[in-house]
Amino acid sequence: MQTSDIGFIGGGNMARSLIGGLIADGAEPQRLWVSDPDTEAVAEIRQRFGIQTCDSNTALADSVDVVVLAVKPQNVHSVCDEISAAVSARAPLLISIAAGVRVAALSRWLGNDVAIVRTMPNTPALVQSGMTALFANDQVSEIQHSQAESIMRAVGVTVWLDDEAQMDAVTALSGSGPAYFFLLLEALEHAGTRLGLDAGVAQLLTLQTGFGAARLALESEDDAAVLRQRVTSPGGTTESAIRVLQDAGFEALFDEALQAACKRAAELADMMEKS
Ligand SMILES: NC(=O)c1ccc[n+]([C@@H]2O[C@H](COP(=O)([O-])OP(=O)(O)OC[C@H]3O[C@@H](n4cnc5c(N)ncnc54)[C@H](OP(=O)(O)O)[C@@H]3O)[C@@H](O)[C@H]2O)c1
């Protein structure tokens, strides 16, 4: 049975996914809370999920055991200023899902004693298929570790990081990663139509192939390289295509792309920390 009250500050896309996922996992709606300045959005969430609502972020932080900061990164600082007194008094676990906001900044805005878990989910969380990396500061207890993990598991798979600096690499890989796959899907669809397939057929072939390949890779004990070799017969069609990609520097391009994303993630976090 759920023993903690969980409150979401910001009732947008991610909060709704997490709330939906938690309820599907058996969370009691009356132990979930949300606050958001948009009263229509709050009413819609209450009607859809039957959860509790708060008139202010401070009242929410005053009522729950876990606060999930689910506002846009640029709103995090002001929300922290607003709730810092309530957080000091009640000492809830603070989970941030805001991209690029470091624990050091959150601690500065909320107080050094606050137990904080910084997470980096990705957009497939919106369909409960997300990948979330988590990092906890030293104030987070073992129970709070489990609480944070079970909340983020409601929208997909989780992995803990020992070193927060790795969050930039996570952002480059799984945070931005869905866009790389979407780009590949677009490229395959267009290439298929240029080979004479109907657009709808090319799209279906692409999407189901992407889904099937990901599922096979997830369920197989073999790694991606082995699975690829298995469909690449010498002198066959796949080998012809892979040769074109590798001759054009496909892998090196991804190295460069991820390094650029990782560098940008660090720059954005630096800017956020100075805000
Ligand atoms: N969407 C994703 O897949 C994804 C992936 C990784 C990380 N994230 C992170 O998740 C966070 C939320 O993203 P989202 O896509 O859910 O954004 P969103 O849909 O814009 O939700 C944010 C919500 O917070 C509300 N809000 C604004 N100021 C507030 C305040 N002072 N107090 C309480 N609520 C306030 C917004 O209201 P208004 O619209 O009226 O401003 C909006 O309803 C972001 O920090 C983002 O970096 C999202």
The ligand as an SDF file (V2000), in Angstrom:
LIG
                    3D

 48 52  0  0  0  0  0  0  0  0999 V2000
    8.1740   16.3520  -21.8790 N   0  0  0  0  0  0  0  0  0  0  0  0
    9.1970   15.5000  -21.7650 C   0  0  0  0  0  0  0  0  0  0  0  0
    9.2390   14.4490  -22.3790 O   0  0  0  0  0  0  0  0  0  0  0  0
   10.3620   15.7870  -20.8560 C   0  0  0  0  0  0  0  0  0  0  0  0
   11.5120   15.0080  -20.9460 C   0  0  0  0  0  0  0  0  0  0  0  0
   12.5700   15.2620  -20.0650 C   0  0  0  0  0  0  0  0  0  0  0  0
   12.4610   16.2540  -19.1190 C   0  0  0  0  0  0  0  0  0  0  0  0
   11.3220   16.9900  -19.0860 N   0  0  0  0  0  0  0  0  0  0  0  0
   11.2380   18.0700  -18.0960 C   0  0  0  0  0  0  0  0  0  0  0  0
    9.9850   17.9990  -17.4450 O   0  0  0  0  0  0  0  0  0  0  0  0
    9.5880   19.3020  -17.0570 C   0  0  0  0  0  0  0  0  0  0  0  0
    8.1440   19.5030  -17.4390 C   0  0  0  0  0  0  0  0  0  0  0  0
    8.0110   19.3160  -18.8490 O   0  0  0  0  0  0  0  0  0  0  0  0
    6.5800   19.2380  -19.5340 P   0  0  0  0  0  0  0  0  0  0  0  0
    6.8140   18.7960  -20.9250 O   0  0  0  0  0  0  0  0  0  0  0  0
    5.6420   18.5050  -18.6600 O   0  0  0  0  0  0  0  0  0  0  0  0
    6.2050   20.8200  -19.5270 O   0  0  0  0  0  0  0  0  0  0  0  0
    4.7580   21.4730  -19.5530 P   0  0  0  0  0  0  0  0  0  0  0  0
    3.7860   20.5870  -20.2400 O   0  0  0  0  0  0  0  0  0  0  0  0
    4.9510   22.8760  -20.0520 O   0  0  0  0  0  0  0  0  0  0  0  0
    4.3610   21.5020  -18.0030 O   0  0  0  0  0  0  0  0  0  0  0  0
    4.8300   22.4470  -17.1000 C   0  0  0  0  0  0  0  0  0  0  0  0
    3.6200   22.9370  -16.3040 C   0  0  0  0  0  0  0  0  0  0  0  0
    4.0700   23.7650  -15.2400 O   0  0  0  0  0  0  0  0  0  0  0  0
    3.1780   24.8670  -15.1480 C   0  0  0  0  0  0  0  0  0  0  0  0
    3.7980   25.9630  -14.4260 N   0  0  0  0  0  0  0  0  0  0  0  0
    4.4380   27.0590  -14.8990 C   0  0  0  0  0  0  0  0  0  0  0  0
    4.8470   27.8400  -13.8840 N   0  0  0  0  0  0  0  0  0  0  0  0
    4.4400   27.2380  -12.7330 C   0  0  0  0  0  0  0  0  0  0  0  0
    4.5480   27.5700  -11.3690 C   0  0  0  0  0  0  0  0  0  0  0  0
    5.1640   28.6810  -10.9640 N   0  0  0  0  0  0  0  0  0  0  0  0
    4.0180   26.7120  -10.4570 N   0  0  0  0  0  0  0  0  0  0  0  0
    3.4010   25.5780  -10.8300 C   0  0  0  0  0  0  0  0  0  0  0  0
    3.2590   25.2310  -12.1310 N   0  0  0  0  0  0  0  0  0  0  0  0
    3.7750   26.0290  -13.0650 C   0  0  0  0  0  0  0  0  0  0  0  0
    2.9020   25.1810  -16.5950 C   0  0  0  0  0  0  0  0  0  0  0  0
    1.7910   26.0380  -16.7220 O   0  0  0  0  0  0  0  0  0  0  0  0
    1.7550   27.0190  -18.0090 P   0  0  0  0  0  0  0  0  0  0  0  0
    1.7050   26.1380  -19.2080 O   0  0  0  0  0  0  0  0  0  0  0  0
    0.5110   27.8090  -17.7670 O   0  0  0  0  0  0  0  0  0  0  0  0
    3.0270   27.8390  -17.9520 O   0  0  0  0  0  0  0  0  0  0  0  0
    2.6490   23.7810  -17.1380 C   0  0  0  0  0  0  0  0  0  0  0  0
    1.3270   23.3460  -16.8950 O   0  0  0  0  0  0  0  0  0  0  0  0
   10.5390   20.2860  -17.7460 C   0  0  0  0  0  0  0  0  0  0  0  0
   11.4080   20.8390  -16.7910 O   0  0  0  0  0  0  0  0  0  0  0  0
   11.3190   19.4530  -18.7240 C   0  0  0  0  0  0  0  0  0  0  0  0
   12.6740   19.8590  -18.8120 O   0  0  0  0  0  0  0  0  0  0  0  0
   10.2790   16.7970  -19.9280 C   0  0  0  0  0  0  0  0  0  0  0  0
  1  2  1  0
  2  3  2  0
  2  4  1  0
  4  5  1  0
  4 48  2  0
  5  6  2  0
  6  7  1  0
  7  8  2  0
  8  9  1  0
  8 48  1  0
  9 10  1  0
  9 46  1  0
 10 11  1  0
 11 12  1  0
 11 44  1  0
 12 13  1  0
 13 14  1  0
 14 15  2  0
 14 16  1  0
 14 17  1  0
 17 18  1  0
 18 19  2  0
 18 20  1  0
 18 21  1  0
 21 22  1  0
 22 23  1  0
 23 24  1  0
 23 42  1  0
 24 25  1  0
 25 26  1  0
 25 36  1  0
 26 27  1  0
 26 35  1  0
 27 28  2  0
 28 29  1  0
 29 30  1  0
 29 35  2  0
 30 31  1  0
 30 32  2  0
 32 33  1  0
 33 34  2  0
 34 35  1  0
 36 37  1  0
 36 42  1  0
 37 38  1  0
 38 39  2  0
 38 40  1  0
 38 41  1  0
 42 43  1  0
 44 45  1  0
 44 46  1  0
 46 47  1  0
M  CHG  2   8   1  16  -1
M  END
$$$$
